[in-house]
Amino acid sequence: MRLINTTSSHSELVRNQLRNTDAQLVETYSAGNTDVIFTQAPNHYELLISNKYRAIKDSEIETIREFFVKYPIRPAKNSTHG
């Protein structure tokens, strides 16, 4: 499976996520019919994986998760947690 960055094709989605959530980074990717939205906020990140044509396989989920492990979660300096 090859993930292709499609963020530039989804500028309105990215802009809305950045404006209306605590997200600091929003990227979109495509792997054929499987779409992935990666969102990073100060204290967490989210992956949304979608395929309109079939169920997503466990192996796809694992491959996608491994791809995004490169993004470390660093709590914000002014965090009230802890």
C-alpha positions, 0 to 999 in steps of 0.5 A: 500500500502506498499513501499519496499526500493529497492535502493540496486537493482538500484545502477547504477541509484542511482550512475548516479543520484548522479554523474550527478545532484544536488541530495544528496540522491536517493532512489528507492521503489516498491509497487507491479507494482508501482515504486517510485524514491525519490531524495533529493537535497539541496533546493528541492525534487522530486518524480517520480511515475511510473506504466507500467501496469495501471494509478496511482490512486490519493489515491496512490499518496497521500499515497506516498507523506505522506510517504516522508513528513518525509524528511524535506527540509532544504536550503543549507547554501551557497544557493543564493536564498532568 
